[in-house]
Amino acid sequence: MIRALPLLVLVLPLLAACGQVSEENAYAQCSERARLAVQPRGEIGFGVGSDGPAARGSVTISSDFIAGRDPQVVYDNCFRQLTGAGPTRPLIL
């Protein structure tokens, strides 16, 4: 038991740091996740530089969108997971 005490003293502060997220951060993160549940997001870029023409693109598709989850449910579950309580303001897509 005495050997475990130093380990416990080191681990407890790390576990405390993994606590709840602020409501403002949870709102931002969960709103974004709900938006991605509605539809994928994409981006395309074109340009011309000294090496000639260039193009790039990216697509973000969430597993919530693929599974067909309701964005409101995604938002609510996310908020509860991050804060331990229900949302304090409604989802605005």
Contacts in CASP RR format, 6 or more apart in sequence:
PFRMAT RR
TARGET T0000
AUTHOR 0000-0000-0000
METHOD contacts of the structure
MODEL  1
MIRALPLLVLVLPLLAACGQVSEENAYAQCSERARLAVQPRGEIGFGVGS
DGPAARGSVTISSDFIAGRDPQVVYDNCFRQLTGAGPTRPLIL
20 82 0 8 1.000
20 83 0 8 1.000
20 84 0 8 1.000
21 29 0 8 1.000
21 82 0 8 1.000
21 83 0 8 1.000
23 83 0 8 1.000
23 88 0 8 1.000
25 82 0 8 1.000
26 78 0 8 1.000
26 79 0 8 1.000
26 82 0 8 1.000
26 83 0 8 1.000
27 79 0 8 1.000
27 87 0 8 1.000
27 88 0 8 1.000
27 89 0 8 1.000
29 78 0 8 1.000
29 82 0 8 1.000
30 74 0 8 1.000
30 75 0 8 1.000
30 78 0 8 1.000
30 79 0 8 1.000
30 82 0 8 1.000
30 87 0 8 1.000
30 91 0 8 1.000
31 75 0 8 1.000
31 91 0 8 1.000
31 92 0 8 1.000
31 93 0 8 1.000
33 62 0 8 1.000
33 64 0 8 1.000
33 74 0 8 1.000
33 75 0 8 1.000
33 78 0 8 1.000
34 71 0 8 1.000
34 72 0 8 1.000
34 74 0 8 1.000
34 75 0 8 1.000
34 78 0 8 1.000
34 91 0 8 1.000
34 93 0 8 1.000
35 41 0 8 1.000
35 71 0 8 1.000
35 93 0 8 1.000
36 60 0 8 1.000
36 61 0 8 1.000
36 62 0 8 1.000
36 64 0 8 1.000
36 65 0 8 1.000
37 62 0 8 1.000
37 64 0 8 1.000
37 65 0 8 1.000
37 68 0 8 1.000
37 69 0 8 1.000
37 70 0 8 1.000
37 71 0 8 1.000
37 74 0 8 1.000
38 65 0 8 1.000
38 71 0 8 1.000
38 93 0 8 1.000
39 65 0 8 1.000
40 59 0 8 1.000
40 60 0 8 1.000
40 61 0 8 1.000
40 62 0 8 1.000
40 65 0 8 1.000
41 59 0 8 1.000
41 60 0 8 1.000
42 57 0 8 1.000
42 58 0 8 1.000
42 59 0 8 1.000
42 60 0 8 1.000
43 57 0 8 1.000
43 58 0 8 1.000
43 59 0 8 1.000
44 55 0 8 1.000
44 56 0 8 1.000
44 57 0 8 1.000
45 55 0 8 1.000
45 56 0 8 1.000
45 57 0 8 1.000
46 53 0 8 1.000
46 54 0 8 1.000
46 55 0 8 1.000
47 53 0 8 1.000
47 54 0 8 1.000
47 55 0 8 1.000
48 54 0 8 1.000
64 71 0 8 1.000
64 74 0 8 1.000
71 91 0 8 1.000
71 93 0 8 1.000
72 91 0 8 1.000
75 87 0 8 1.000
75 91 0 8 1.000
76 86 0 8 1.000
76 87 0 8 1.000
79 85 0 8 1.000
79 86 0 8 1.000
79 87 0 8 1.000
80 86 0 8 1.000
80 87 0 8 1.000
END
